[in-house]
Amino acid sequence: MSTVRCRLRSYINTFRERVLSLREKGFRGLKSSLSWERASEDGLCFSARGKDRASYFAAACCACCGLGLLFYRSVWAGLAACLASFPLERYYQSFYAEKRRERLLEGFKDALYTISGAVSAGRQMPFAISLAAKSSEETCGRDSDICRELSRISEKYESTNADMGQLLSDFADRSGVEEIGQFASVYVTCQRCGGDLELACLKCSELLLDKISLKNETRSLIDQKKLDIVLLTAMPVVILLGLNLLNYGYIAALYETAAGRVVMSLCLLLILCALLWGIRITKVEL
């Protein structure tokens, strides 16, 4: 009994120390245990919120309820299947965060063209960032992540005269995009070591643009394979729906007997496992 109390007390003390340390840091740089969410004082957060999260639950509940009705022909089964939308939210949040990072990277690619052009013309980096913010507002929209971040960097530099290298590094840390971090590290290194900033930025921009283009081509091929997997796993569902509409008597035993319900449950489980397995094997880190 004493050992249990000691362990419980140690857990409480550890938790208290962690809360105090986070409070001292002001929750800056706090990273969630979920891979899709990054939180800071005024940083990027790629998790779905508001209308996007409500749209997900509406679509997920409709899909899960439809599967429950299709495989069990029971309203209660359809309503119970709606509960699956809560654990599936993790996969949606991961997918949503990945897509937002892809859009951010695509916007950064366009901004690199503007930055490299301004630097090659002899402009300083703050002016190039300001010019890239205006260009991204025209191409991506004012509400895009890249436009907000570049505008934030430009406004913070003009208002507080902060170090541009620190602002770019902060942007790279909050975004979690590798290419932005590489660009920021090159700029900071040249700034500290006194290198040829113009030549280094041009070379870095050229290499990053080639890398981003290659990544986009690879991602398009992977997306095609993911679409093939979704279509293949959807085929049994479509066939079952057609049999229910055209010839229900042919499959009536699957709904009216206990053995039939077990078979339908196994089929549904195999379809879901095949879908998740297909998505897993096509998940490639680029």
C-alpha positions as CSV (number, residue, x, y, z in Angstrom):
1,M,0.0,0.0,0.0
2,S,2.9,2.3,0.8
3,T,4.5,1.7,-2.6
4,V,1.3,2.6,-4.3
5,R,1.1,5.9,-2.4
6,C,4.7,6.7,-3.2
7,R,4.1,6.1,-6.9
8,L,1.0,8.2,-6.9
9,R,2.7,11.0,-5.1
10,S,5.6,10.9,-7.5
11,Y,3.2,11.1,-10.5
12,I,1.4,14.1,-8.9
13,N,4.7,15.8,-8.3
14,T,5.9,15.2,-11.8
15,F,2.6,16.5,-13.3
16,R,2.8,19.6,-11.0
17,E,6.4,20.3,-12.1
18,R,5.5,20.0,-15.7
19,V,2.5,22.4,-15.4
20,L,4.7,24.9,-13.6
21,S,7.4,24.7,-16.2
22,L,4.9,25.2,-19.0
23,R,3.4,28.2,-17.1
24,E,6.9,29.8,-16.8
25,K,7.5,29.4,-20.5
26,G,4.1,31.0,-21.2
27,F,3.0,28.0,-23.2
28,R,5.3,29.3,-26.0
29,G,6.4,26.5,-28.3
30,L,4.0,24.0,-26.6
31,K,3.6,21.0,-28.9
32,S,0.6,18.8,-28.7
33,S,0.9,15.0,-28.5
34,L,-1.0,14.9,-31.7
35,S,1.2,15.3,-34.8
36,W,-1.2,17.7,-36.6
37,E,-1.4,20.4,-33.9
38,R,1.2,23.0,-33.1
39,A,0.4,25.8,-30.7
40,S,2.2,28.9,-29.7
41,E,1.3,32.4,-28.6
42,D,0.5,33.5,-32.1
43,G,1.7,30.6,-34.1
44,L,0.3,28.4,-36.8
45,C,-2.3,25.8,-35.9
46,F,-3.1,23.3,-38.6
47,S,-5.9,21.5,-36.8
48,A,-9.4,21.8,-38.2
49,R,-11.7,24.1,-36.2
50,G,-15.0,25.9,-36.5
51,K,-16.8,25.3,-39.8
52,D,-14.2,22.7,-41.1
53,R,-14.6,20.6,-38.0
54,A,-18.4,20.9,-38.1
55,S,-18.4,19.9,-41.8
56,Y,-16.3,16.8,-41.0
57,F,-18.7,15.6,-38.3
58,A,-21.7,16.2,-40.6
59,A,-20.1,14.2,-43.4
60,A,-18.6,11.5,-41.1
61,C,-21.9,11.0,-39.3
62,C,-23.8,10.7,-42.6
63,A,-21.3,8.2,-44.0
64,C,-21.1,6.1,-40.8
65,C,-24.9,6.1,-40.5
66,G,-25.2,5.1,-44.1
67,L,-22.8,2.2,-43.7
68,G,-24.7,1.0,-40.6
69,L,-28.0,1.1,-42.4
70,L,-26.5,-0.7,-45.4
71,F,-24.8,-3.5,-43.6
72,Y,-27.3,-4.1,-40.8
73,R,-30.6,-2.6,-42.1
74,S,-31.2,-1.1,-38.6
75,V,-31.7,2.4,-37.5
76,W,-30.1,1.7,-34.2
77,A,-27.0,0.3,-35.9
78,G,-26.8,3.4,-38.1
79,L,-27.0,5.7,-35.0
80,A,-24.4,3.6,-33.2
81,A,-22.1,3.8,-36.2
82,C,-22.2,7.6,-35.9
83,L,-20.1,7.3,-32.8
84,A,-17.2,6.1,-35.0
85,S,-16.8,9.6,-36.2
86,F,-15.1,10.6,-33.0
87,P,-12.1,8.2,-33.1
88,L,-11.9,8.8,-36.9
89,E,-11.4,12.5,-36.3
90,R,-7.7,11.8,-35.6
91,Y,-7.2,10.6,-39.2
92,Y,-9.1,13.6,-40.6
93,Q,-7.1,16.0,-38.5
94,S,-3.9,14.5,-39.8
95,F,-5.1,14.6,-43.3
96,Y,-6.3,18.2,-42.9
97,A,-3.0,19.3,-41.4
98,E,-1.0,17.7,-44.2
99,K,-3.1,19.4,-46.8
100,R,-2.6,22.8,-45.1
101,R,1.1,22.3,-45.0
102,E,1.1,21.4,-48.6
103,R,-0.7,24.6,-49.4
104,L,1.7,26.5,-47.3
105,L,4.7,24.9,-49.1
106,E,3.1,25.7,-52.4
107,G,2.7,29.3,-51.4
108,F,6.2,29.5,-50.1
109,K,7.4,28.2,-53.5
110,D,5.7,31.1,-55.2
111,A,7.2,33.5,-52.6
112,L,10.7,32.1,-53.3
113,Y,10.4,33.3,-56.9
114,T,9.6,36.8,-55.7
115,I,12.3,36.8,-53.0
116,S,15.0,35.5,-55.3
117,G,14.1,38.1,-58.0
118,A,14.2,40.9,-55.5
119,V,17.5,39.8,-54.0
120,S,19.1,39.4,-57.4
121,A,18.0,43.0,-58.1
122,G,20.0,44.2,-55.1
123,R,17.1,44.5,-52.7
124,Q,17.5,43.7,-49.0
125,M,15.7,40.7,-47.4
126,P,13.1,42.8,-45.5
127,F,12.0,44.5,-48.7
128,A,11.9,41.1,-50.5
129,I,9.7,39.6,-47.7
130,S,7.4,42.6,-48.0
131,L,7.2,42.2,-51.7
132,A,6.6,38.5,-51.4
133,A,3.7,39.2,-48.9
134,K,2.0,41.5,-51.4
135,S,2.5,38.9,-54.2
136,S,1.1,36.1,-52.1
137,E,-1.9,38.2,-51.3
138,E,-2.7,38.5,-55.0
139,T,-2.0,34.8,-55.9
140,C,-3.1,32.9,-52.8
141,G,-5.5,35.3,-51.1
142,R,-5.4,37.5,-48.0
143,D,-6.6,34.6,-45.8
144,S,-3.9,32.1,-46.9
145,D,-1.4,31.0,-44.3
146,I,1.6,32.1,-46.4
147,C,0.2,35.6,-46.9
148,R,-0.6,36.0,-43.2
149,E,2.8,34.8,-42.1
150,L,4.8,36.9,-44.5
151,S,2.7,40.0,-43.7
152,R,3.2,39.3,-40.0
153,I,7.0,39.1,-40.5
154,S,7.1,42.3,-42.5
155,E,4.9,44.2,-40.1
156,K,6.9,43.0,-37.1
157,Y,10.1,44.0,-38.7
158,E,8.8,47.5,-39.5
159,S,7.2,48.1,-36.1
160,T,9.9,46.7,-33.8
161,N,13.0,46.5,-36.1
162,A,13.4,42.9,-35.0
163,D,16.1,40.6,-36.4
164,M,15.0,39.2,-39.8
165,G,16.8,35.9,-39.2
166,Q,15.0,35.4,-35.9
167,L,11.7,36.1,-37.5
168,L,12.3,33.6,-40.3
169,S,13.5,31.0,-37.8
170,D,10.4,31.6,-35.7
171,F,8.2,31.1,-38.8
172,A,10.1,27.9,-39.7
173,D,9.7,26.5,-36.2
174,R,6.0,27.3,-36.0
175,S,5.2,26.0,-39.5
176,G,7.1,22.7,-39.2
177,V,7.9,22.8,-43.0
178,E,11.4,21.5,-43.7
179,E,12.0,23.7,-46.7
180,I,11.2,26.9,-44.8
181,G,13.6,25.8,-42.0
182,Q,16.4,25.3,-44.6
183,F,15.9,28.7,-46.1
184,A,15.9,30.4,-42.7
185,S,19.0,28.5,-41.6
186,V,20.9,29.6,-44.7
187,Y,19.9,33.2,-44.2
188,V,20.9,33.1,-40.5
189,T,24.2,31.5,-41.3
190,C,25.1,34.0,-43.9
191,Q,24.0,36.8,-41.6
192,R,26.2,35.6,-38.7
193,C,29.3,34.5,-40.7
194,G,29.2,37.4,-43.2
195,G,28.8,35.4,-46.3
196,D,27.6,36.5,-49.7
197,L,23.9,36.8,-48.8
198,E,22.7,37.4,-52.3
199,L,24.5,34.4,-53.9
200,A,23.6,32.1,-51.0
201,C,19.9,33.1,-51.1
202,L,19.8,32.6,-54.9
203,K,21.4,29.2,-54.7
204,C,19.2,28.1,-51.8
205,S,16.1,29.3,-53.6
206,E,17.1,27.4,-56.7
207,L,17.7,24.2,-54.8
208,L,14.5,24.5,-52.8
209,L,12.4,25.2,-55.9
210,D,13.8,22.0,-57.5
211,K,13.2,20.0,-54.4
212,I,9.6,21.3,-54.0
213,S,8.8,20.6,-57.7
214,L,10.1,17.0,-57.3
215,K,8.1,16.6,-54.1
216,N,5.0,17.8,-55.9
217,E,5.4,15.3,-58.7
218,T,6.0,12.4,-56.3
219,R,3.0,13.5,-54.3
220,S,0.7,13.5,-57.4
221,L,1.7,9.9,-58.1
222,I,1.0,8.9,-54.6
223,D,-2.4,10.6,-54.7
224,Q,-3.3,8.6,-57.8
225,K,-2.5,5.3,-56.0
226,K,-4.6,6.5,-53.0
227,L,-7.5,7.2,-55.3
228,D,-7.2,3.7,-56.8
229,I,-7.3,2.2,-53.3
230,V,-10.4,4.1,-52.3
231,L,-12.1,3.1,-55.5
232,L,-11.3,-0.6,-55.0
233,T,-12.5,-0.6,-51.4
234,A,-15.7,1.2,-52.4
235,M,-16.6,-1.5,-54.9
236,P,-18.0,-4.0,-52.4
237,V,-20.1,-1.2,-50.8
238,V,-21.5,-0.2,-54.3
239,I,-22.2,-3.9,-55.1
240,L,-24.0,-4.4,-51.8
241,L,-26.1,-1.2,-52.3
242,G,-27.0,-2.4,-55.8
243,L,-28.2,-5.8,-54.5
244,N,-30.3,-4.1,-51.8
245,L,-32.0,-1.9,-54.4
246,L,-32.4,-4.5,-57.2
247,N,-32.7,-7.9,-55.6
248,Y,-33.0,-7.8,-51.8
249,G,-34.3,-11.4,-51.6
250,Y,-31.0,-12.7,-52.9
251,I,-29.2,-11.4,-49.8
252,A,-32.0,-11.4,-47.2
253,A,-30.4,-14.2,-45.2
254,L,-27.5,-11.9,-44.4
255,Y,-29.8,-9.5,-42.6
256,E,-32.4,-11.8,-41.1
257,T,-30.1,-14.5,-39.4
258,A,-27.5,-14.3,-36.8
259,A,-24.9,-16.0,-39.0
260,G,-25.6,-13.5,-41.7
261,R,-25.1,-10.5,-39.4
262,V,-21.7,-12.0,-38.3
263,V,-20.7,-12.4,-42.0
264,M,-21.7,-8.8,-42.6
265,S,-19.7,-7.6,-39.6
266,L,-16.7,-9.5,-40.8
267,C,-17.1,-8.0,-44.3
268,L,-17.3,-4.5,-43.0
269,L,-14.3,-5.0,-40.8
270,L,-12.2,-6.4,-43.7
271,I,-13.2,-3.4,-45.9
272,L,-12.1,-0.9,-43.2
273,C,-8.9,-2.8,-42.6
274,A,-8.1,-2.9,-46.3
275,L,-8.8,0.9,-46.6
276,L,-6.6,1.7,-43.6
277,W,-3.8,-0.6,-44.8
278,G,-3.8,0.8,-48.3
279,I,-3.6,4.4,-46.9
280,R,-0.8,3.3,-44.6
281,I,1.4,1.7,-47.3
282,T,1.0,4.7,-49.6
283,K,2.0,7.1,-46.8
284,V,5.5,8.1,-47.9
285,E,7.6,10.7,-46.1
286,L,8.9,13.1,-48.6
